[in-house]
Amino acid sequence: MFQAKTKNLKNFSTSAERFEGANLLCPGCAHSIIVREVLNATNDHLILGASTGCLEVCTAVYPHTSWDASWIHIGFENGSSAVAGAEAMYKVLKNKGRLKQPDRTPKFVAFGGDGATYDIGFQWISGCFERGHDMMYVCLDNEVYANTGGQRSSSTPIGASASTTPSGRISYGEKQNKKDMMAIMAAHGAPYVAQVAPNQWRDMVAKIQKGFATEGPVFINAMSACTTEWKFSPEDTIAISDLATDSLVFPLYEIIDGTKLNITYRPKNVIPVRDYLGAQGRFKHLFTKQYEYLINEWQARVDAKWELLQRREEACL
Amino acid sequence: MLQNGWDTFEIGTILRPFEGSISDASAILPEDRLYSQSNSFSVSVADWRIEKPLFNKDLCIDCQFCWIYCPDMSIISRDKKMVAVDYDHCKGCGICVQVCPTTPKALLMFPEQKDEEEALLEWPKKEKKEKEN
């Protein structure tokens, strides 16, 4: 049952949703596409947690909840340790034989935005991965603090205009490059670390199921196109995600046991980074004479990163 | 519960998504669930929409792209077939129309006030046959 359910999209569409509508996420938000794909990937019981962020604020507006599974929110930084604590308790009760239904295999999942993952909650996630809890951490990476009005985070890429790094006559926006969270989490020696995008649903669901089947901490970095802060119209969420994965700005790969790297998606036609940048309002200022050199630097960086990933994959064969 | 304000609850009140006991929602389809009033399913965001997606059953090939990419669980699919759009929870983002692969599309955006039968009559027709002649 576990495998057959996602053999194709028609089979997958028979799954019963455990995330409800009328949450207050923006129209066209990729967050709920990702959450649906994660929750539908398993039939097991779920114990979920969320760090403060768009997802938490919009799905648990008192007196309503959008989650049809046990769900907890504590603080901005400790979404991961709350779920890790629940997992540790479950393990202890199981060992003592005090569970009423010991044959259940619940899955522990923590959701966090990129602010909660890359900046504020980083120390807590690092702790969870060092202790080796059997849980999954899903980072919904929209490259900005979207919930509080679009401040830059350490996930915001160079040249993006955010509300604390606005572009203008003097500045081209964000000056620092995006933190390589995948490499950092792989360096913890985590058994499974993967990067996913909601438009590649088959790849994403396969990775989530692989993560659920893995014992130990799993890190998933999910690209979540933000229609409000990336400044594109809501119906283009999937098109923008396609551009990101096909231009290799957001390559899809996995790292097993901290060493073995697999590239899981190779676009048939690699498109230039310029197309990806041009589709979003936050990079609009790059298409002026003054800042055009940044686009070439972008392209060079993406090419270098892709080359590095391919070399690393070859080294593992 | 909806009549109560947020301050009429006691501290530590647990909001239950379902009436009675549904321990595992993954085995029960939404129409068979007993939603409680604290589940967001019982509210509507229909007033967010300016345009609504309308569904033309004759053109649909049941590829389910709209189902997987809908951010608001508003595409109702049963038995591997696309059935309808849930207008209580659809926010009118238009992703379903963008990802629809058929020509002409089986889903199209129309103004919120548009009558469905009227829209179906206005639906673009297949042009392929005319070109072959």
Interface residues (C-beta under 8 A of the other chain):
Chain A: L9 K10 N11 F12 S13 T14 S15 A16 E17 R18 F19 E20 G21 A22 N23 L24 L25 C26 P27 G28 C29 A30 H31 S32 I33 R36 E37 T42 N43 D44 H45 T59 V61 Y62 P63 H64 T65 S66 W67 D68 A69 P198 N199 W201 T227 S233 P234 E235 D236 T237 I238 A239
Chain B: M1 L2 N4 W6 F9 L15 P17 F18 S23 D24 A25 S26 A27 I28 L29 P30 R33 Q37 S38 N39 S40 F41 S42 V43 S44 V45 W48 D62 C63 Q64 F65 W67 I68 Y69 C70 P71 D72 M73 S74 S77 R78 D79 K80 D86 D88 H89 C90 K91 G92 C93 G94 I95 V97 Q98 V99
